Amino acid sequence: MLTLPVRCQRVSCQLLASSSTSPLVQTRSYATQPKKGQIVKQASQGFKGKKNTPPGQMESAKKDKKMMAFQPLPVSQLPHPLFESDRPDSLTLQSFHPEMLTRVVESQALKFPHNDNDPFRIFGLPRNILVEFRLLSKPCSVIRSVTIDAINKLDAASEKNSKESRVVFTGPQGCGKSFLLLQALQYCNARDWLVLYIPRATNLVNSTTAHTYDMRTRTYLQPIFAYQTLQRFLKVNTPRLEQLRTQTGIEIERRHPVPPGTPLVELINIGLKDQGHAPTVLDAVLEEIGKQTIFPVLLAVDDFQALYCKSHYRDQHFSAIKSYHLSMPRLLLEYASGRKSFARGAVFGALSMSNTTFPLPVELREALSLEYDRPYGQYVKRQQELVEYAHGLERLAVPSSLSVSEAASVFEVWMKDRAVPSKPNDELFLTKYSEASGNARAFVWKGLLSSMSA
Amino acid sequence: MVHVLGVQLPDYQYARFALTAFYGIGHKTAHRLCARLQIHDKCKVRSLTPHQITELAAFLSSPSTSTPIPRFPLATSSYKPPPASTPLAVLKEETKKLSQRAWADPLRNIKIESEARRVVKDNIAHQRMIGSYVGKRHAMGLPVRGQNTQNNARTAKKLNRVDRRG
């Protein structure tokens, strides 16, 4: 089905409309506009291209080709008047505002706010959601009953220690766990919480970032990931961090200690100046924000089950390194298990059931009282450390199917965005809803976007 | 471009794949080498630190005489690390006390480049010396392993000889 290239052209058409003299202004937060002076290269094809082009150019052409997935076509490639659009933008959504989130707005689609320190832009997004937001004209989501439940939990957690609010979203694949986590993240950000979001926890354990053994902590540090996390945490939470100071002295390797009363922003900048200090500084920063009671803290992790799986890292003797022997997963596991906590706040995680490289392990399954997918008798080994790290996690089950009104809102969003290739009527809606049996991902991707009917 | 022991490793390649450019190193050995040098799977050659490149060159120049790496102690779930101001010498001492002796390391027995080629040459020369069928076939420049010679056998006719290049 060739809906996606059409989609890319459609989006570019809107860009063209915005650049033309028509009164329409279509802003897409996630669309890439060609930068000034940037030329889009086509990858060379065939042996001729490989022989004549130098390796550097081939590499950049390949990279452009990879990055062009679901990116709009450049405006210069769409001169035909067919791509001009003079219809007004019909997708008008209310903004996602924390005060609005009550049972009254259930089943309504709300657009996420767009600002400079948007946590989505800075922390990143899970891959599926990133692709979806690139296709939509504006990032939005539908408020479900489970959203209001999660928000009520957050309101309760804002006054309690995070040890008492360690929640994991569970449900079958494609039911909306990652979206729910995003809604919780946006809610907390709007409510002036300190937020730390790890969109793809698989990147911590799949051997894609540097690791090095540290004698002091007896774990494998991941300095680059810690550095990037610090950078993003600072960028999103700068106004709040500027009001906070360290309460105790902090020791850092190969450096004089940081005295108490130092602004947290200054402490973070120490970690940003030298990547080697980043893991220690990140530990210290999280401890400091755990002690303060001015702002509640949300630690949100997607692909949560990856923290409990075997990592792809190998030690110097080629034995697999356990996830709790890597600095970043260990840090997240300590907060998830309650060994470390924030004075006010919560730890939220979302499982990813469609990742076959990091499937849900038995220790986490038992901690969350989920039903087994295969027989696990008493002779199946459970790692005691992981059982301890999973102890006390609370489960919030996301309903496996959207209700009819929620599905109708989703349908309306895609319909008004002019993304549905078939004729958008009740028959299509009910057919696709029944075929997907209410599953959100199947409804949108396999139902609406992938099928064409006259 | 990084040059290690006469072999060029392109910058844009993953280090784990680039190491297979050495004669005698395949994918499994390359994976073990990367693990020994603490190079993660998706590390590109341009991201290797000078220290890692030096270690790699030092190891590959003489794998059998490399220092064995002990098994470092790993933190238990209740381990509380000492403060960051602890002197390095104290940490080294403690780590050394708790480190376990390493088991047999398969990487110490690898042979690369000229050594590996010499092994192949020596094997063929030995076959010739003892007058075996395999040796005779190498000397005649014909297939050794029972392939058909009525047709094909082009590779053997081109490459097989007593001093066959590895």
Interface residues (C-beta under 8 A of the other chain):
Chain A: P55 E59 N206 S207 T208 T209 A210 H211 T212 Y213 M215 R216 T217 R218 T219 E251 I252 E253 P257 T280 H312 Y313 R314 D315 Q316 H317 F318 K322 Y324 H325 R330 E385 E388 Y389
Chain B: P10 Y12 H31 R32 C34 A35 R36 Q38 H40 D41 K42 C43 S47 I69 R71 F72 P73 L74 A75 T76 S77 Y79 P81 P82 P83 A84 S85 T86 L88 L91 K92 E94 T95 A102 W103 D105
